[in-house]
Amino acid sequence: MKNIAKMISLIAFCLIVVPCSLFFAGAIDLPLVKTLALIGTIIWFASTPLWMSRELQVDSAEVEI
């Protein structure tokens, strides 16, 4: 599951970076760059927490002494 989420995150990151580079090179128009970057950003924010999460520390209210 984590590998799939990492792959989706990488693809989403490419959807953010590649269109910006193509616009800088003059290959695509600005509205297309904005659309692809928005889609890539939404997918990246949805998929990255799935594999980048960390173990939560034990809360002091849950510990019995």
Backbone bond lengths (Angstrom), bond angles and torsions (degrees), N, CA, C in turn:
res aa  C-N    CA-C-N  psi(-1)  N-CA   C-N-CA  omega(-1)  CA-C   N-CA-C  phi
1 M - - - 1.453 - - 1.528 110.81 -
2 K 1.347 115.53 -41.59 1.459 118.08 -179.23 1.526 111.70 -65.92
3 N 1.330 116.86 -36.73 1.469 119.27 179.77 1.518 111.61 -66.56
4 I 1.323 117.00 -37.26 1.466 120.62 177.21 1.523 110.18 -65.70
5 A 1.326 116.59 -42.51 1.466 120.64 178.96 1.525 110.89 -64.87
6 K 1.332 116.60 -37.41 1.469 119.85 177.41 1.520 110.99 -65.06
7 M 1.327 116.57 -40.55 1.457 120.53 179.64 1.530 110.66 -65.77
8 I 1.317 116.92 -42.18 1.466 120.56 177.90 1.526 110.46 -63.76
9 S 1.334 116.77 -39.51 1.462 120.43 177.55 1.520 111.41 -63.61
10 L 1.313 116.42 -40.77 1.460 120.09 179.16 1.527 111.40 -65.09
11 I 1.322 116.65 -43.06 1.466 120.52 177.70 1.526 110.51 -62.79
12 A 1.336 116.52 -42.04 1.461 120.34 178.77 1.527 110.95 -64.25
13 F 1.324 116.35 -39.32 1.466 119.99 178.37 1.526 110.21 -64.00
14 C 1.320 116.23 -38.45 1.473 119.65 176.51 1.523 111.21 -66.08
15 L 1.345 117.00 -32.70 1.462 120.08 176.04 1.526 111.89 -66.54
16 I 1.298 116.58 -19.70 1.465 120.66 177.86 1.530 110.28 -88.53
17 V 1.317 117.47 -45.55 1.462 121.63 -171.78 1.531 113.26 -81.36
18 V 1.320 117.05 -45.20 1.470 120.23 -173.81 1.533 112.62 -62.93
19 P 1.338 119.78 -47.50 1.475 117.48 178.91 1.535 113.27 -61.42
20 C 1.317 116.56 -34.73 1.473 118.94 177.84 1.529 110.51 -64.55
21 S 1.316 116.11 -40.34 1.461 120.13 177.85 1.526 111.32 -66.78
22 L 1.329 116.45 -40.13 1.467 120.09 178.64 1.526 111.54 -66.29
23 F 1.329 116.49 -35.45 1.469 119.49 176.80 1.529 110.27 -66.85
24 F 1.324 115.64 -40.95 1.458 119.90 178.48 1.529 111.14 -61.78
25 A 1.338 115.62 -34.07 1.464 120.43 178.57 1.528 111.94 -80.81
26 G 1.331 117.19 -10.06 1.460 120.83 178.62 1.517 114.23 86.80
27 A 1.333 117.09 19.05 1.459 120.34 -175.67 1.527 113.65 -89.14
28 I 1.342 117.96 -27.23 1.467 120.33 -179.14 1.522 109.94 -134.53
29 D 1.333 115.59 164.99 1.469 122.02 -177.16 1.527 111.26 -86.91
30 L 1.322 115.51 160.76 1.454 122.23 -178.35 1.529 113.84 -63.08
31 P 1.334 121.18 -42.58 1.478 118.78 179.17 1.533 113.45 -59.37
32 L 1.323 116.93 -36.17 1.460 119.97 177.40 1.528 111.12 -68.63
33 V 1.315 116.66 -38.22 1.470 120.97 177.10 1.525 109.96 -61.81
34 K 1.320 116.54 -45.14 1.461 120.38 -179.41 1.526 111.49 -62.60
35 T 1.321 116.66 -41.88 1.464 120.60 -179.58 1.527 111.24 -65.48
36 L 1.319 116.74 -48.76 1.466 120.24 -179.14 1.521 111.79 -65.10
37 A 1.328 117.52 -39.23 1.460 120.26 178.87 1.531 111.35 -66.95
38 L 1.320 117.33 -37.02 1.464 120.37 177.26 1.526 110.82 -65.50
39 I 1.328 116.70 -45.57 1.464 120.47 178.19 1.530 110.59 -62.01
40 G 1.318 117.09 -45.00 1.463 121.14 178.38 1.514 112.67 -62.04
41 T 1.317 117.20 -39.21 1.466 121.10 179.60 1.515 111.36 -66.28
42 I 1.313 117.10 -43.84 1.464 120.69 179.71 1.527 110.53 -63.31
43 I 1.330 116.59 -45.78 1.462 119.92 179.47 1.522 110.73 -64.68
44 W 1.325 117.45 -40.61 1.467 120.66 -179.24 1.529 111.18 -63.52
45 F 1.336 117.03 -45.42 1.464 119.48 179.48 1.523 112.49 -67.38
46 A 1.325 117.38 -25.41 1.466 120.18 178.35 1.526 112.05 -81.20
47 S 1.327 117.85 -34.36 1.462 119.90 -173.45 1.524 114.80 -95.01
48 T 1.295 118.52 -29.35 1.466 120.46 -175.20 1.533 113.76 -65.11
49 P 1.325 120.74 -40.89 1.472 118.14 178.74 1.533 114.12 -62.67
50 L 1.322 117.59 -19.43 1.459 120.40 179.54 1.524 112.40 -67.11
51 W 1.322 117.80 -33.23 1.457 119.37 -179.36 1.524 113.35 -110.80
52 M 1.306 117.70 -11.29 1.455 120.34 -177.19 1.521 112.69 -101.46
53 S 1.318 116.87 6.57 1.462 119.02 -177.81 1.525 110.17 -69.84
54 R 1.281 115.56 159.65 1.465 120.91 -179.24 1.515 109.07 -125.72
55 E 1.309 115.00 162.59 1.455 120.48 178.11 1.533 109.18 -68.93
56 L 1.311 115.70 132.77 1.456 119.68 177.90 1.520 109.81 -81.75
57 Q 1.310 116.02 144.47 1.459 120.48 178.22 1.517 109.29 -73.41
58 V 1.317 115.04 155.31 1.453 120.33 179.43 1.520 108.73 -70.38
59 D 1.328 115.95 131.11 1.446 121.06 179.36 1.522 109.12 -78.15
60 S 1.306 117.22 142.15 1.461 121.25 -177.75 1.529 112.38 -64.37
61 A 1.324 117.91 -23.95 1.461 120.77 178.48 1.517 111.07 -72.56
62 E 1.337 117.79 -21.55 1.461 120.81 -179.06 1.527 113.28 -90.48
63 V 1.316 117.65 -9.42 1.461 121.58 -176.22 1.521 110.49 -92.30
64 E 1.336 115.25 128.48 1.461 120.19 176.14 1.516 109.63 -95.84
65 I 1.318 115.94 137.82 1.470 120.18 177.46 1.498 108.98 -113.61
